[in-house]
Amino acid sequence: MRALLALLLVLGAGCGTAHTARPLGKGNQAVHISVGGPIGGIGSPNTFVPLTTLTYKAGLTDRADVYVGWHVLETFLGEGNLFFDLGASYYLLDQKGGRPGLSAAFTVSPLINRRSSWAMLDFQLTASWAFGKKERHLVYVGIHNMFAPVRSEIVQTSPYTLSPYVGGQFRIGKRKEIGLGLEVKWHRPWANTTDSVVGYVGVGKLGALAFLGGVTVYIRKPEPAQATP
């Protein structure tokens, strides 16, 4: 169980679609659900692990967002865990021609139970290209840089995990208020998994691939009332 929990925590901390690619805008909000993860298992990779993350976001400025998330499945493993995210993102560089927009995000993902606590820090960079009417659809690439304690009372993990990813989002709805996303991540692409206790699908025998889907509901701030002449 501890080996499986370690895998889920490391992969789960970075197993949400990249909702930080573009800012919401000041006063806007969003609710995001992401489902997906690796294909893994003890001994052989024969089980798809549908990790679920629920996230609420709010736009502080036209470039800066804050968010809080809850990792659902990991919360109910082990001895009763609370596993969640606290983070912020900033849109650093606007898209111009073929040059992508660039965003950065920092997320703290603590795990707390009755015996101890653990946390992962994630520094994330995402380059994105918007297209379509009003440039609301996205394709993006990016990278997670995740740091965690080597050893804790709850679980043993690697001190560093790098995870490149590629994905996209398509907006639907009358006001394009719903975003549908797909993403593939490659966790620890340098790690040879041939003799690992926990097996999972990677590129050859390197790393672990995670497959994810996400839905975002965008909540726009109320329009100002028109003055009556």
Summary of the structure (lengths in Angstrom):
residues: 229
radius of gyration: 18.4
end to end distance: 68.6
largest distance: 75.9
contacts: 756
relative contact order: 0.21
helix: 8%
strand: 58%
